[in-house]
Amino acid sequence: MVPHLTGLPRARFLALGAGYGLLGIFFVVWGSIRSQHAQRSLDKDGDFEALSTPMLVVITVYLSVLVGLTVIALF
């Protein structure tokens, strides 16, 4: 919509969208790695129930696929 309204080349906006998509994937994967490190360092009092590893993997894969499909949809 923006390229059409402004008359700017569409390729710039595609590259920008792809860049934001890759940044999103980076943050999702980095966050899941940090979460696993935090789970290992938690005190084992039972005060905090950490997110299970399978659930963390499901969320990471889901969000990565969602961002990837969004980037593909741009093209």
PQR file of N, CA, C, O and H, with PARSE charges and radii, in Angstrom:
ATOM      1  N   MET A   1       0.817  -1.179   0.000 -0.4000 1.5000
ATOM      2  CA  MET A   1       0.000   0.000   0.000 -0.0000 2.0000
ATOM      3  C   MET A   1       0.875   1.261   0.000  0.5500 1.7000
ATOM      4  O   MET A   1       0.621   2.200  -0.756 -0.5500 1.4000
ATOM      5  N   VAL A   2       1.892   1.273   0.843 -0.4000 1.5000
ATOM      6  CA  VAL A   2       2.756   2.459   0.939 -0.0000 2.0000
ATOM      7  C   VAL A   2       3.482   2.730  -0.379  0.5500 1.7000
ATOM      8  O   VAL A   2       3.511   3.881  -0.816 -0.5500 1.4000
ATOM      9  H   VAL A   2       2.098   0.511   1.456  0.4000 1.0000
ATOM     10  N   PRO A   3       4.072   1.717  -1.037 -0.5600 1.5000
ATOM     11  CA  PRO A   3       4.732   2.008  -2.311  0.2800 2.0000
ATOM     12  C   PRO A   3       3.762   2.582  -3.342  0.5500 1.7000
ATOM     13  O   PRO A   3       4.131   3.455  -4.127 -0.5500 1.4000
ATOM     14  N   HIS A   4       2.534   2.095  -3.338 -0.4000 1.5000
ATOM     15  CA  HIS A   4       1.535   2.584  -4.293 -0.0000 2.0000
ATOM     16  C   HIS A   4       1.178   4.049  -4.005  0.5500 1.7000
ATOM     17  O   HIS A   4       1.047   4.859  -4.923 -0.5500 1.4000
ATOM     18  H   HIS A   4       2.234   1.386  -2.700  0.4000 1.0000
ATOM     19  N   LEU A   5       1.026   4.368  -2.729 -0.4000 1.5000
ATOM     20  CA  LEU A   5       0.639   5.735  -2.359 -0.0000 2.0000
ATOM     21  C   LEU A   5       1.770   6.736  -2.559  0.5500 1.7000
ATOM     22  O   LEU A   5       1.534   7.885  -2.932 -0.5500 1.4000
ATOM     23  H   LEU A   5       1.133   3.710  -1.984  0.4000 1.0000
ATOM     24  N   THR A   6       3.001   6.294  -2.308 -0.4000 1.5000
ATOM     25  CA  THR A   6       4.135   7.215  -2.375 -0.0000 2.0000
ATOM     26  C   THR A   6       4.834   7.221  -3.726  0.5500 1.7000
ATOM     27  O   THR A   6       5.574   8.152  -4.043 -0.5500 1.4000
ATOM     28  H   THR A   6       3.193   5.360  -2.004  0.4000 1.0000
ATOM     29  N   GLY A   7       4.601   6.180  -4.524 -0.4000 1.5000
ATOM     30  CA  GLY A   7       5.278   6.085  -5.816 -0.0000 2.0000
ATOM     31  C   GLY A   7       6.712   5.598  -5.715  0.5500 1.7000
ATOM     32  O   GLY A   7       7.461   5.670  -6.690 -0.5500 1.4000
ATOM     33  H   GLY A   7       4.000   5.423  -4.267  0.4000 1.0000
ATOM     34  N   LEU A   8       7.103   5.104  -4.551 -0.4000 1.5000
ATOM     35  CA  LEU A   8       8.461   4.589  -4.350 -0.0000 2.0000
ATOM     36  C   LEU A   8       8.548   3.148  -4.850  0.5500 1.7000
ATOM     37  O   LEU A   8       7.532   2.457  -4.932 -0.5500 1.4000
ATOM     38  H   LEU A   8       6.495   5.045  -3.759  0.4000 1.0000
ATOM     39  N   PRO A   9       9.752   2.696  -5.182 -0.5600 1.5000
ATOM     40  CA  PRO A   9       9.911   1.314  -5.656  0.2800 2.0000
ATOM     41  C   PRO A   9       9.494   0.291  -4.585  0.5500 1.7000
ATOM     42  O   PRO A   9       9.789   0.457  -3.402 -0.5500 1.4000
ATOM     43  N   ARG A  10       8.814  -0.750  -5.023 -0.4000 1.5000
ATOM     44  CA  ARG A  10       8.323  -1.789  -4.120 -0.0000 2.0000
ATOM     45  C   ARG A  10       9.465  -2.592  -3.503  0.5500 1.7000
ATOM     46  O   ARG A  10       9.334  -3.078  -2.380 -0.5500 1.4000
ATOM     47  H   ARG A  10       8.575  -0.885  -5.984  0.4000 1.0000
ATOM     48  N   ALA A  11      10.578  -2.741  -4.213 -0.4000 1.5000
ATOM     49  CA  ALA A  11      11.703  -3.555  -3.747 -0.0000 2.0000
ATOM     50  C   ALA A  11      12.244  -3.064  -2.402  0.5500 1.7000
ATOM     51  O   ALA A  11      12.655  -3.869  -1.567 -0.5500 1.4000
ATOM     52  H   ALA A  11      10.685  -2.346  -5.125  0.4000 1.0000
ATOM     53  N   ARG A  12      12.246  -1.768  -2.197 -0.4000 1.5000
ATOM     54  CA  ARG A  12      12.747  -1.235  -0.916 -0.0000 2.0000
ATOM     55  C   ARG A  12      11.901  -1.745   0.244  0.5500 1.7000
ATOM     56  O   ARG A  12      12.432  -2.118   1.290 -0.5500 1.4000
ATOM     57  H   ARG A  12      11.913  -1.113  -2.876  0.4000 1.0000
ATOM     58  N   PHE A  13      10.595  -1.760   0.057 -0.4000 1.5000
ATOM     59  CA  PHE A  13       9.703  -2.194   1.124 -0.0000 2.0000
ATOM     60  C   PHE A  13       9.753  -3.701   1.318  0.5500 1.7000
ATOM     61  O   PHE A  13       9.582  -4.185   2.437 -0.5500 1.4000
ATOM     62  H   PHE A  13      10.164  -1.457  -0.793  0.4000 1.0000
ATOM     63  N   LEU A  14       9.983  -4.441   0.255 -0.4000 1.5000
ATOM     64  CA  LEU A  14      10.160  -5.882   0.378 -0.0000 2.0000
ATOM     65  C   LEU A  14      11.413  -6.196   1.176  0.5500 1.7000
ATOM     66  O   LEU A  14      11.395  -7.062   2.051 -0.5500 1.4000
ATOM     67  H   LEU A  14      10.122  -4.048  -0.653  0.4000 1.0000
ATOM     68  N   ALA A  15      12.487  -5.504   0.881 -0.4000 1.5000
ATOM     69  CA  ALA A  15      13.735  -5.712   1.624 -0.0000 2.0000
ATOM     70  C   ALA A  15      13.567  -5.332   3.093  0.5500 1.7000
ATOM     71  O   ALA A  15      14.077  -6.015   3.982 -0.5500 1.4000
ATOM     72  H   ALA A  15      12.501  -4.801   0.170  0.4000 1.0000
ATOM     73  N   LEU A  16      12.856  -4.252   3.337 -0.4000 1.5000
ATOM     74  CA  LEU A  16      12.613  -3.818   4.713 -0.0000 2.0000
ATOM     75  C   LEU A  16      11.778  -4.850   5.465  0.5500 1.7000
ATOM     76  O   LEU A  16      12.090  -5.183   6.609 -0.5500 1.4000
ATOM     77  H   LEU A  16      12.442  -3.697   2.616  0.4000 1.0000
ATOM     78  N   GLY A  17      10.723  -5.357   4.836 -0.4000 1.5000
ATOM     79  CA  GLY A  17       9.894  -6.384   5.463 -0.0000 2.0000
ATOM     80  C   GLY A  17      10.673  -7.666   5.732  0.5500 1.7000
ATOM     81  O   GLY A  17      10.523  -8.279   6.789 -0.5500 1.4000
ATOM     82  H   GLY A  17      10.470  -5.087   3.907  0.4000 1.0000
ATOM     83  N   ALA A  18      11.503  -8.068   4.775 -0.4000 1.5000
ATOM     84  CA  ALA A  18      12.327  -9.265   4.963 -0.0000 2.0000
ATOM     85  C   ALA A  18      13.317  -9.055   6.108  0.5500 1.7000
ATOM     86  O   ALA A  18      13.560  -9.968   6.896 -0.5500 1.4000
ATOM     87  H   ALA A  18      11.625  -7.570   3.917  0.4000 1.0000
ATOM     88  N   GLY A  19      13.877  -7.875   6.198 -0.4000 1.5000
ATOM     89  CA  GLY A  19      14.805  -7.568   7.291 -0.0000 2.0000
ATOM     90  C   GLY A  19      14.130  -7.649   8.654  0.5500 1.7000
ATOM     91  O   GLY A  19      14.696  -8.195   9.601 -0.5500 1.4000
ATOM     92  H   GLY A  19      13.680  -7.133   5.557  0.4000 1.0000
ATOM     93  N   TYR A  20      12.919  -7.103   8.752 -0.4000 1.5000
ATOM     94  CA  TYR A  20      12.181  -7.192  10.015 -0.0000 2.0000
ATOM     95  C   TYR A  20      11.798  -8.642  10.326  0.5500 1.7000
ATOM     96  O   TYR A  20      11.793  -9.047  11.488 -0.5500 1.4000
ATOM     97  H   TYR A  20      12.460  -6.659   7.983  0.4000 1.0000
ATOM     98  N   GLY A  21      11.480  -9.417   9.297 -0.4000 1.5000
ATOM     99  CA  GLY A  21      11.166 -10.828   9.507 -0.0000 2.0000
ATOM    100  C   GLY A  21      12.358 -11.595  10.050  0.5500 1.7000
ATOM    101  O   GLY A  21      12.222 -12.389  10.981 -0.5500 1.4000
ATOM    102  H   GLY A  21      11.484  -9.088   8.352  0.4000 1.0000
ATOM    103  N   LEU A  22      13.527 -11.359   9.470 -0.4000 1.5000
ATOM    104  CA  LEU A  22      14.735 -12.026   9.959 -0.0000 2.0000
ATOM    105  C   LEU A  22      15.074 -11.590  11.373  0.5500 1.7000
ATOM    106  O   LEU A  22      15.518 -12.400  12.188 -0.5500 1.4000
ATOM    107  H   LEU A  22      13.639 -10.714   8.714  0.4000 1.0000
ATOM    108  N   LEU A  23      14.868 -10.316  11.666 -0.4000 1.5000
ATOM    109  CA  LEU A  23      15.099  -9.830  13.027 -0.0000 2.0000
ATOM    110  C   LEU A  23      14.140 -10.515  14.004  0.5500 1.7000
ATOM    111  O   LEU A  23      14.527 -10.862  15.120 -0.5500 1.4000
ATOM    112  H   LEU A  23      14.507  -9.659  11.005  0.4000 1.0000
ATOM    113  N   GLY A  24      12.892 -10.706  13.581 -0.4000 1.5000
ATOM    114  CA  GLY A  24      11.912 -11.395  14.422 -0.0000 2.0000
ATOM    115  C   GLY A  24      12.326 -12.825  14.710  0.5500 1.7000
ATOM    116  O   GLY A  24      12.237 -13.283  15.849 -0.5500 1.4000
ATOM    117  H   GLY A  24      12.577 -10.424  12.674  0.4000 1.0000
ATOM    118  N   ILE A  25      12.780 -13.538  13.678 -0.4000 1.5000
ATOM    119  CA  ILE A  25      13.248 -14.918  13.871 -0.0000 2.0000
ATOM    120  C   ILE A  25      14.440 -14.944  14.829  0.5500 1.7000
ATOM    121  O   ILE A  25      14.520 -15.808  15.702 -0.5500 1.4000
ATOM    122  H   ILE A  25      12.853 -13.166  12.752  0.4000 1.0000
ATOM    123  N   PHE A  26      15.357 -14.001  14.664 -0.4000 1.5000
ATOM    124  CA  PHE A  26      16.514 -13.931  15.559 -0.0000 2.0000
ATOM    125  C   PHE A  26      16.073 -13.775  17.011  0.5500 1.7000
ATOM    126  O   PHE A  26      16.580 -14.467  17.893 -0.5500 1.4000
ATOM    127  H   PHE A  26      15.292 -13.299  13.955  0.4000 1.0000
ATOM    128  N   PHE A  27      15.124 -12.861  17.263 -0.4000 1.5000
ATOM    129  CA  PHE A  27      14.672 -12.633  18.634 -0.0000 2.0000
ATOM    130  C   PHE A  27      13.942 -13.847  19.206  0.5500 1.7000
ATOM    131  O   PHE A  27      14.085 -14.147  20.391 -0.5500 1.4000
ATOM    132  H   PHE A  27      14.712 -12.298  16.546  0.4000 1.0000
ATOM    133  N   VAL A  28      13.170 -14.542  18.388 -0.4000 1.5000
ATOM    134  CA  VAL A  28      12.462 -15.730  18.867 -0.0000 2.0000
ATOM    135  C   VAL A  28      13.457 -16.819  19.250  0.5500 1.7000
ATOM    136  O   VAL A  28      13.348 -17.406  20.326 -0.5500 1.4000
ATOM    137  H   VAL A  28      13.054 -14.298  17.425  0.4000 1.0000
ATOM    138  N   VAL A  29      14.417 -17.091  18.385 -0.4000 1.5000
ATOM    139  CA  VAL A  29      15.402 -18.141  18.669 -0.0000 2.0000
ATOM    140  C   VAL A  29      16.282 -17.738  19.846  0.5500 1.7000
ATOM    141  O   VAL A  29      16.550 -18.556  20.726 -0.5500 1.4000
ATOM    142  H   VAL A  29      14.505 -16.614  17.511  0.4000 1.0000
ATOM    143  N   TRP A  30      16.736 -16.485  19.871 -0.4000 1.5000
ATOM    144  CA  TRP A  30      17.583 -16.011  20.969 -0.0000 2.0000
ATOM    145  C   TRP A  30      16.820 -16.068  22.295  0.5500 1.7000
ATOM    146  O   TRP A  30      17.387 -16.449  23.319 -0.5500 1.4000
ATOM    147  H   TRP A  30      16.519 -15.821  19.157  0.4000 1.0000
ATOM    148  N   GLY A  31      15.553 -15.696  22.280 -0.4000 1.5000
ATOM    149  CA  GLY A  31      14.746 -15.744  23.496 -0.0000 2.0000
ATOM    150  C   GLY A  31      14.566 -17.166  24.008  0.5500 1.7000
ATOM    151  O   GLY A  31      14.584 -17.401  25.216 -0.5500 1.4000
ATOM    152  H   GLY A  31      15.093 -15.386  21.448  0.4000 1.0000
ATOM    153  N   SER A  32      14.393 -18.116  23.093 -0.4000 1.5000
ATOM    154  CA  SER A  32      14.228 -19.498  23.540 -0.0000 2.0000
ATOM    155  C   SER A  32      15.530 -20.053  24.107  0.5500 1.7000
ATOM    156  O   SER A  32      15.506 -20.824  25.066 -0.5500 1.4000
ATOM    157  H   SER A  32      14.378 -17.926  22.112  0.4000 1.0000
ATOM    158  N   ILE A  33      16.653 -19.675  23.532 -0.4000 1.5000
ATOM    159  CA  ILE A  33      17.948 -20.099  24.072 -0.0000 2.0000
ATOM    160  C   ILE A  33      18.164 -19.501  25.457  0.5500 1.7000
ATOM    161  O   ILE A  33      18.595 -20.192  26.379 -0.5500 1.4000
ATOM    162  H   ILE A  33      16.672 -19.048  22.753  0.4000 1.0000
ATOM    163  N   ARG A  34      17.863 -18.209  25.598 -0.4000 1.5000
ATOM    164  CA  ARG A  34      18.009 -17.562  26.909 -0.0000 2.0000
ATOM    165  C   ARG A  34      17.075 -18.177  27.940  0.5500 1.7000
ATOM    166  O   ARG A  34      17.435 -18.293  29.112 -0.5500 1.4000
ATOM    167  H   ARG A  34      17.513 -17.647  24.849  0.4000 1.0000
ATOM    168  N   SER A  35      15.883 -18.572  27.517 -0.4000 1.5000
ATOM    169  CA  SER A  35      14.938 -19.184  28.435 -0.0000 2.0000
ATOM    170  C   SER A  35      15.473 -20.517  28.952  0.5500 1.7000
ATOM    171  O   SER A  35      15.335 -20.831  30.134 -0.5500 1.4000
ATOM    172  H   SER A  35      15.591 -18.479  26.565  0.4000 1.0000
ATOM    173  N   GLN A  36      16.078 -21.288  28.071 -0.4000 1.5000
ATOM    174  CA  GLN A  36      16.652 -22.564  28.510 -0.0000 2.0000
ATOM    175  C   GLN A  36      17.810 -22.346  29.476  0.5500 1.7000
ATOM    176  O   GLN A  36      17.960 -23.096  30.440 -0.5500 1.4000
ATOM    177  H   GLN A  36      16.190 -21.033  27.110  0.4000 1.0000
ATOM    178  N   HIS A  37      18.628 -21.327  29.226 -0.4000 1.5000
ATOM    179  CA  HIS A  37      19.725 -21.020  30.153 -0.0000 2.0000
ATOM    180  C   HIS A  37      19.176 -20.572  31.502  0.5500 1.7000
ATOM    181  O   HIS A  37      19.717 -20.924  32.550 -0.5500 1.4000
ATOM    182  H   HIS A  37      18.505 -20.718  28.443  0.4000 1.0000
ATOM    183  N   ALA A  38      18.099 -19.794  31.466 -0.4000 1.5000
ATOM    184  CA  ALA A  38      17.499 -19.326  32.718 -0.0000 2.0000
ATOM    185  C   ALA A  38      16.902 -20.498  33.497  0.5500 1.7000
ATOM    186  O   ALA A  38      17.002 -20.543  34.723 -0.5500 1.4000
ATOM    187  H   ALA A  38      17.660 -19.508  30.614  0.4000 1.0000
ATOM    188  N   GLN A  39      16.287 -21.441  32.795 -0.4000 1.5000
ATOM    189  CA  GLN A  39      15.715 -22.607  33.467 -0.0000 2.0000
ATOM    190  C   GLN A  39      16.793 -23.402  34.184  0.5500 1.7000
ATOM    191  O   GLN A  39      16.570 -23.901  35.287 -0.5500 1.4000
ATOM    192  H   GLN A  39      16.206 -21.405  31.799  0.4000 1.0000
ATOM    193  N   ARG A  40      17.950 -23.520  33.571 -0.4000 1.5000
ATOM    194  CA  ARG A  40      19.049 -24.278  34.191 -0.0000 2.0000
ATOM    195  C   ARG A  40      19.582 -23.583  35.440  0.5500 1.7000
ATOM    196  O   ARG A  40      20.047 -24.238  36.372 -0.5500 1.4000
ATOM    197  H   ARG A  40      18.131 -23.115  32.675  0.4000 1.0000
ATOM    198  N   SER A  41      19.512 -22.259  35.452 -0.4000 1.5000
ATOM    199  CA  SER A  41      20.098 -21.525  36.568 -0.0000 2.0000
ATOM    200  C   SER A  41      19.088 -21.205  37.671  0.5500 1.7000
ATOM    201  O   SER A  41      19.449 -20.621  38.692 -0.5500 1.4000
ATOM    202  H   SER A  41      19.134 -21.727  34.694  0.4000 1.0000
ATOM    203  N   LEU A  42      17.831 -21.585  37.469 -0.4000 1.5000
ATOM    204  CA  LEU A  42      16.819 -21.299  38.487 -0.0000 2.0000
ATOM    205  C   LEU A  42      17.081 -22.092  39.763  0.5500 1.7000
ATOM    206  O   LEU A  42      17.609 -23.204  39.736 -0.5500 1.4000
ATOM    207  H   LEU A  42      17.537 -22.059  36.639  0.4000 1.0000
ATOM    208  N   ASP A  43      16.707 -21.500  40.842 -0.4000 1.5000
ATOM    209  CA  ASP A  43      16.768 -22.184  42.113 -0.0000 2.0000
ATOM    210  C   ASP A  43      15.701 -23.271  42.116  0.5500 1.7000
ATOM    211  O   ASP A  43      14.580 -23.013  41.679 -0.5500 1.4000
ATOM    212  H   ASP A  43      16.278 -20.597  40.863  0.4000 1.0000
ATOM    213  N   LYS A  44      15.996 -24.437  42.574 -0.4000 1.5000
ATOM    214  CA  LYS A  44      15.079 -25.577  42.517 -0.0000 2.0000
ATOM    215  C   LYS A  44      14.128 -25.622  43.717  0.5500 1.7000
ATOM    216  O   LYS A  44      13.807 -26.706  44.205 -0.5500 1.4000
ATOM    217  H   LYS A  44      16.907 -24.646  42.929  0.4000 1.0000
ATOM    218  N   ASP A  45      13.671 -24.454  44.200 -0.4000 1.5000
ATOM    219  CA  ASP A  45      12.759 -24.396  45.340 -0.0000 2.0000
ATOM    220  C   ASP A  45      11.359 -24.887  44.991  0.5500 1.7000
ATOM    221  O   ASP A  45      10.614 -25.348  45.856 -0.5500 1.4000
ATOM    222  H   ASP A  45      13.931 -23.574  43.803  0.4000 1.0000
ATOM    223  N   GLY A  46      11.019 -24.783  43.728 -0.4000 1.5000
ATOM    224  CA  GLY A  46       9.643 -25.074  43.348 -0.0000 2.0000
ATOM    225  C   GLY A  46       8.789 -23.822  43.353  0.5500 1.7000
ATOM    226  O   GLY A  46       7.578 -23.896  43.145 -0.5500 1.4000
ATOM    227  H   GLY A  46      11.624 -24.410  43.025  0.4000 1.0000
ATOM    228  N   ASP A  47       9.415 -22.654  43.591 -0.4000 1.5000
ATOM    229  CA  ASP A  47       8.663 -21.396  43.616 -0.0000 2.0000
ATOM    230  C   ASP A  47       8.221 -20.959  42.226  0.5500 1.7000
ATOM    231  O   ASP A  47       7.226 -20.250  42.079 -0.5500 1.4000
ATOM    232  H   ASP A  47      10.399 -22.594  43.760  0.4000 1.0000
ATOM    233  N   PHE A  48       8.941 -21.371  41.241 -0.4000 1.5000
ATOM    234  CA  PHE A  48       8.677 -20.905  39.875 -0.0000 2.0000
ATOM    235  C   PHE A  48       8.566 -22.107  38.952  0.5500 1.7000
ATOM    236  O   PHE A  48       9.479 -22.931  38.886 -0.5500 1.4000
ATOM    237  H   PHE A  48       9.749 -21.947  41.361  0.4000 1.0000
ATOM    238  N   GLU A  49       7.469 -22.207  38.253 -0.4000 1.5000
ATOM    239  CA  GLU A  49       7.315 -23.301  37.298 -0.0000 2.0000
ATOM    240  C   GLU A  49       7.719 -22.777  35.923  0.5500 1.7000
ATOM    241  O   GLU A  49       7.023 -21.958  35.323 -0.5500 1.4000
ATOM    242  H   GLU A  49       6.728 -21.538  38.307  0.4000 1.0000
ATOM    243  N   ALA A  50       8.843 -23.261  35.445 -0.4000 1.5000
ATOM    244  CA  ALA A  50       9.374 -22.806  34.161 -0.0000 2.0000
ATOM    245  C   ALA A  50       8.596 -23.438  33.009  0.5500 1.7000
ATOM    246  O   ALA A  50       7.969 -24.485  33.166 -0.5500 1.4000
ATOM    247  H   ALA A  50       9.408 -23.926  35.932  0.4000 1.0000
ATOM    248  N   LEU A  51       8.647 -22.800  31.878 -0.4000 1.5000
ATOM    249  CA  LEU A  51       8.026 -23.322  30.668 -0.0000 2.0000
ATOM    250  C   LEU A  51       8.743 -24.605  30.263  0.5500 1.7000
ATOM    251  O   LEU A  51       9.973 -24.653  30.238 -0.5500 1.4000
ATOM    252  H   LEU A  51       9.156 -21.949  31.751  0.4000 1.0000
ATOM    253  N   SER A  52       7.983 -25.631  29.950 -0.4000 1.5000
ATOM    254  CA  SER A  52       8.606 -26.912  29.606 -0.0000 2.0000
ATOM    255  C   SER A  52       9.352 -26.781  28.274  0.5500 1.7000
ATOM    256  O   SER A  52       8.988 -25.970  27.422 -0.5500 1.4000
ATOM    257  H   SER A  52       6.984 -25.592  29.970  0.4000 1.0000
ATOM    258  N   THR A  53      10.392 -27.587  28.113 -0.4000 1.5000
ATOM    259  CA  THR A  53      11.193 -27.552  26.891 -0.0000 2.0000
ATOM    260  C   THR A  53      10.370 -27.889  25.650  0.5500 1.7000
ATOM    261  O   THR A  53      10.515 -27.210  24.634 -0.5500 1.4000
ATOM    262  H   THR A  53      10.687 -28.245  28.805  0.4000 1.0000
ATOM    263  N   PRO A  54       9.506 -28.918  25.691 -0.5600 1.5000
ATOM    264  CA  PRO A  54       8.700 -29.180  24.486  0.2800 2.0000
ATOM    265  C   PRO A  54       7.803 -27.996  24.103  0.5500 1.7000
ATOM    266  O   PRO A  54       7.654 -27.690  22.920 -0.5500 1.4000
ATOM    267  N   MET A  55       7.209 -27.336  25.093 -0.4000 1.5000
ATOM    268  CA  MET A  55       6.357 -26.179  24.800 -0.0000 2.0000
ATOM    269  C   MET A  55       7.192 -25.039  24.237  0.5500 1.7000
ATOM    270  O   MET A  55       6.746 -24.341  23.328 -0.5500 1.4000
ATOM    271  H   MET A  55       7.329 -27.585  26.054  0.4000 1.0000
ATOM    272  N   LEU A  56       8.382 -24.843  24.757 -0.4000 1.5000
ATOM    273  CA  LEU A  56       9.276 -23.810  24.256 -0.0000 2.0000
ATOM    274  C   LEU A  56       9.661 -24.081  22.805  0.5500 1.7000
ATOM    275  O   LEU A  56       9.719 -23.156  21.994 -0.5500 1.4000
ATOM    276  H   LEU A  56       8.745 -25.411  25.496  0.4000 1.0000
ATOM    277  N   VAL A  57       9.921 -25.334  22.478 -0.4000 1.5000
ATOM    278  CA  VAL A  57      10.262 -25.706  21.098 -0.0000 2.0000
ATOM    279  C   VAL A  57       9.070 -25.462  20.180  0.5500 1.7000
ATOM    280  O   VAL A  57       9.238 -24.940  19.078 -0.5500 1.4000
ATOM    281  H   VAL A  57       9.874 -26.085  23.136  0.4000 1.0000
ATOM    282  N   VAL A  58       7.870 -25.832  20.617 -0.4000 1.5000
ATOM    283  CA  VAL A  58       6.667 -25.632  19.802 -0.0000 2.0000
ATOM    284  C   VAL A  58       6.448 -24.147  19.521  0.5500 1.7000
ATOM    285  O   VAL A  58       6.171 -23.769  18.383 -0.5500 1.4000
ATOM    286  H   VAL A  58       7.733 -26.257  21.512  0.4000 1.0000
ATOM    287  N   ILE A  59       6.569 -23.319  20.525 -0.4000 1.5000
ATOM    288  CA  ILE A  59       6.377 -21.878  20.345 -0.0000 2.0000
ATOM    289  C   ILE A  59       7.434 -21.305  19.416  0.5500 1.7000
ATOM    290  O   ILE A  59       7.117 -20.500  18.540 -0.5500 1.4000
ATOM    291  H   ILE A  59       6.794 -23.626  21.450  0.4000 1.0000
ATOM    292  N   THR A  60       8.688 -21.709  19.596 -0.4000 1.5000
ATOM    293  CA  THR A  60       9.775 -21.204  18.755 -0.0000 2.0000
ATOM    294  C   THR A  60       9.574 -21.605  17.302  0.5500 1.7000
ATOM    295  O   THR A  60       9.742 -20.781  16.403 -0.5500 1.4000
ATOM    296  H   THR A  60       8.945 -22.363  20.308  0.4000 1.0000
ATOM    297  N   VAL A  61       9.219 -22.855  17.066 -0.4000 1.5000
ATOM    298  CA  VAL A  61       9.007 -23.320  15.690 -0.0000 2.0000
ATOM    299  C   VAL A  61       7.799 -22.614  15.080  0.5500 1.7000
ATOM    300  O   VAL A  61       7.854 -22.171  13.933 -0.5500 1.4000
ATOM    301  H   VAL A  61       9.083 -23.524  17.796  0.4000 1.0000
ATOM    302  N   TYR A  62       6.717 -22.506  15.834 -0.4000 1.5000
ATOM    303  CA  TYR A  62       5.514 -21.849  15.334 -0.0000 2.0000
ATOM    304  C   TYR A  62       5.794 -20.400  14.929  0.5500 1.7000
ATOM    305  O   TYR A  62       5.425 -19.972  13.835 -0.5500 1.4000
ATOM    306  H   TYR A  62       6.672 -22.866  16.766  0.4000 1.0000
ATOM    307  N   LEU A  63       6.443 -19.658  15.808 -0.4000 1.5000
ATOM    308  CA  LEU A  63       6.727 -18.254  15.503 -0.0000 2.0000
ATOM    309  C   LEU A  63       7.719 -18.118  14.351  0.5500 1.7000
ATOM    310  O   LEU A  63       7.595 -17.208  13.531 -0.5500 1.4000
ATOM    311  H   LEU A  63       6.743 -20.006  16.696  0.4000 1.0000
ATOM    312  N   SER A  64       8.693 -19.010  14.284 -0.4000 1.5000
ATOM    313  CA  SER A  64       9.651 -18.963  13.175 -0.0000 2.0000
ATOM    314  C   SER A  64       8.963 -19.238  11.839  0.5500 1.7000
ATOM    315  O   SER A  64       9.241 -18.563  10.848 -0.5500 1.4000
ATOM    316  H   SER A  64       8.794 -19.750  14.950  0.4000 1.0000
ATOM    317  N   VAL A  65       8.071 -20.218  11.808 -0.4000 1.5000
ATOM    318  CA  VAL A  65       7.322 -20.511  10.582 -0.0000 2.0000
ATOM    319  C   VAL A  65       6.416 -19.339  10.219  0.5500 1.7000
ATOM    320  O   VAL A  65       6.316 -18.968   9.049 -0.5500 1.4000
ATOM    321  H   VAL A  65       7.845 -20.766  12.613  0.4000 1.0000
ATOM    322  N   LEU A  66       5.763 -18.763  11.205 -0.4000 1.5000
ATOM    323  CA  LEU A  66       4.874 -17.625  10.967 -0.0000 2.0000
ATOM    324  C   LEU A  66       5.629 -16.442  10.372  0.5500 1.7000
ATOM    325  O   LEU A  66       5.164 -15.821   9.416 -0.5500 1.4000
ATOM    326  H   LEU A  66       5.844 -19.064  12.155  0.4000 1.0000
ATOM    327  N   VAL A  67       6.789 -16.132  10.934 -0.4000 1.5000
ATOM    328  CA  VAL A  67       7.595 -15.034  10.398 -0.0000 2.0000
ATOM    329  C   VAL A  67       8.099 -15.383   9.006  0.5500 1.7000
ATOM    330  O   VAL A  67       8.088 -14.532   8.116 -0.5500 1.4000
ATOM    331  H   VAL A  67       7.167 -16.636  11.710  0.4000 1.0000
ATOM    332  N   GLY A  68       8.542 -16.628   8.801 -0.4000 1.5000
ATOM    333  CA  GLY A  68       9.010 -17.037   7.484 -0.0000 2.0000
ATOM    334  C   GLY A  68       7.923 -16.931   6.432  0.5500 1.7000
ATOM    335  O   GLY A  68       8.181 -16.458   5.325 -0.5500 1.4000
ATOM    336  H   GLY A  68       8.550 -17.320   9.523  0.4000 1.0000
ATOM    337  N   LEU A  69       6.716 -17.360   6.755 -0.4000 1.5000
ATOM    338  CA  LEU A  69       5.609 -17.254   5.805 -0.0000 2.0000
ATOM    339  C   LEU A  69       5.238 -15.803   5.519  0.5500 1.7000
ATOM    340  O   LEU A  69       4.838 -15.461   4.405 -0.5500 1.4000
ATOM    341  H   LEU A  69       6.506 -17.744   7.654  0.4000 1.0000
ATOM    342  N   THR A  70       5.374 -14.958   6.530 -0.4000 1.5000
ATOM    343  CA  THR A  70       5.104 -13.532   6.324 -0.0000 2.0000
ATOM    344  C   THR A  70       6.104 -12.937   5.336  0.5500 1.7000
ATOM    345  O   THR A  70       5.724 -12.168   4.453 -0.5500 1.4000
ATOM    346  H   THR A  70       5.698 -15.236   7.435  0.4000 1.0000
ATOM    347  N   VAL A  71       7.374 -13.289   5.481 -0.4000 1.5000
ATOM    348  CA  VAL A  71       8.396 -12.792   4.566 -0.0000 2.0000
ATOM    349  C   VAL A  71       8.141 -13.328   3.160  0.5500 1.7000
ATOM    350  O   VAL A  71       8.271 -12.589   2.184 -0.5500 1.4000
ATOM    351  H   VAL A  71       7.683 -13.914   6.198  0.4000 1.0000
ATOM    352  N   ILE A  72       7.782 -14.597   3.050 -0.4000 1.5000
ATOM    353  CA  ILE A  72       7.492 -15.177   1.732 -0.0000 2.0000
ATOM    354  C   ILE A  72       6.288 -14.485   1.107  0.5500 1.7000
ATOM    355  O   ILE A  72       6.270 -14.252  -0.102 -0.5500 1.4000
ATOM    356  H   ILE A  72       7.676 -15.197   3.843  0.4000 1.0000
ATOM    357  N   ALA A  73       5.289 -14.154   1.910 -0.4000 1.5000
ATOM    358  CA  ALA A  73       4.096 -13.483   1.392 -0.0000 2.0000
ATOM    359  C   ALA A  73       4.413 -12.093   0.839  0.5500 1.7000
ATOM    360  O   ALA A  73       3.694 -11.585  -0.020 -0.5500 1.4000
ATOM    361  H   ALA A  73       5.304 -14.343   2.892  0.4000 1.0000
ATOM    362  N   LEU A  74       5.476 -11.490   1.329 -0.4000 1.5000
ATOM    363  CA  LEU A  74       5.858 -10.169   0.811 -0.0000 2.0000
ATOM    364  C   LEU A  74       6.278 -10.235  -0.641  0.5500 1.7000
ATOM    365  O   LEU A  74       6.097  -9.276  -1.391 -0.5500 1.4000
ATOM    366  H   LEU A  74       6.060 -11.904   2.028  0.4000 1.0000
ATOM    367  N   PHE A  75       6.835 -11.359  -1.035 -0.4000 1.5000
ATOM    368  CA  PHE A  75       7.315 -11.492  -2.398 -0.0000 2.0000
ATOM    369  C   PHE A  75       6.254 -12.128  -3.240  0.5500 1.7000
ATOM    370  O   PHE A  75       6.456 -12.334  -4.436 -0.5500 1.4000
ATOM    371  H   PHE A  75       6.982 -12.138  -0.426  0.4000 1.0000
TER
END
